[in-house]
Protein backbone atom coordinates (compact mmCIF):
# COMPACT_ATOMS: atom_id res chain seq x y z
CA UNK A 1 0.00 0.00 0.00
CA UNK A 2 2.95 2.29 0.68
CA UNK A 3 4.29 1.89 -2.87
CA UNK A 4 0.94 2.77 -4.45
CA UNK A 5 0.82 6.01 -2.47
CA UNK A 6 4.36 6.89 -3.46
CA UNK A 7 3.60 6.15 -7.11
CA UNK A 8 0.48 8.35 -7.05
CA UNK A 9 2.41 11.22 -5.48
CA UNK A 10 5.14 10.96 -8.12
CA UNK A 11 2.57 10.86 -10.91
CA UNK A 12 0.87 13.92 -9.45
CA UNK A 13 4.15 15.81 -9.24
CA UNK A 14 4.91 14.81 -12.81
CA UNK A 15 1.55 16.16 -13.97
CA UNK A 16 2.17 19.42 -12.10
CA UNK A 17 5.57 19.75 -13.77
CA UNK A 18 4.10 19.08 -17.22
CA UNK A 19 1.33 21.60 -16.58
CA UNK A 20 3.79 24.26 -15.43
CA UNK A 21 5.93 23.62 -18.49
CA UNK A 22 2.93 24.00 -20.81
CA UNK A 23 1.90 27.25 -19.14
CA UNK A 24 5.42 28.69 -19.31
CA UNK A 25 6.23 27.39 -22.79
CA UNK A 26 4.01 30.01 -24.37
CA UNK A 27 6.12 32.69 -22.72
CA UNK A 28 9.49 31.36 -23.90
CA UNK A 29 10.87 33.66 -26.58
CA UNK A 30 11.26 32.06 -29.97
CA UNK A 31 9.80 28.67 -29.12
CA UNK A 32 7.47 27.74 -31.93
CA UNK A 33 9.01 30.22 -34.35
CA UNK A 34 12.36 28.62 -35.04
CA UNK A 35 13.90 28.72 -38.55
CA UNK A 36 13.12 25.05 -39.23
CA UNK A 37 9.40 25.38 -38.48
CA UNK A 38 7.30 25.17 -41.62
CA UNK A 39 4.09 27.08 -42.21
CA UNK A 40 1.85 27.36 -45.25
CA UNK A 41 -1.06 29.70 -45.68
CA UNK A 42 -3.53 30.05 -48.50
CA UNK A 43 -7.02 31.49 -48.69
CA UNK A 44 -8.77 28.64 -46.87
CA UNK A 45 -5.93 26.56 -45.46
CA UNK A 46 -3.35 27.20 -42.75
CA UNK A 47 -0.81 24.44 -42.00
CA UNK A 48 1.92 24.69 -39.37
CA UNK A 49 4.54 21.97 -38.82
CA UNK A 50 6.99 22.75 -35.96
CA UNK A 51 9.86 20.49 -37.02
CA UNK A 52 12.73 22.43 -35.41
CA UNK A 53 10.77 23.07 -32.21
CA UNK A 54 10.01 19.34 -31.95
CA UNK A 55 13.67 18.45 -32.36
CA UNK A 56 14.79 20.97 -29.73
CA UNK A 57 12.17 19.80 -27.21
CA UNK A 58 13.05 16.16 -27.90
CA UNK A 59 16.73 16.84 -27.23
CA UNK A 60 15.93 18.67 -23.98
CA UNK A 61 13.66 15.88 -22.73
CA UNK A 62 16.25 13.24 -23.70
CA UNK A 63 18.98 15.05 -21.75
CA UNK A 64 16.72 15.48 -18.70
CA UNK A 65 15.73 11.81 -18.73
CA UNK A 66 19.38 10.82 -19.06
CA UNK A 67 20.28 12.74 -15.89
CA UNK A 68 17.25 11.55 -13.92
CA UNK A 69 17.95 7.88 -14.72
CA UNK A 70 21.42 8.10 -13.17
Secondary structure, DSSP 8 states (H G I E B T S, - for coil): -HHHHHHHHHHHHHHHHHHHHHHHHTTSTTTT--TT-EEEE-SS-EEEE-HHHHHHHHHHHHHHHHHHH-
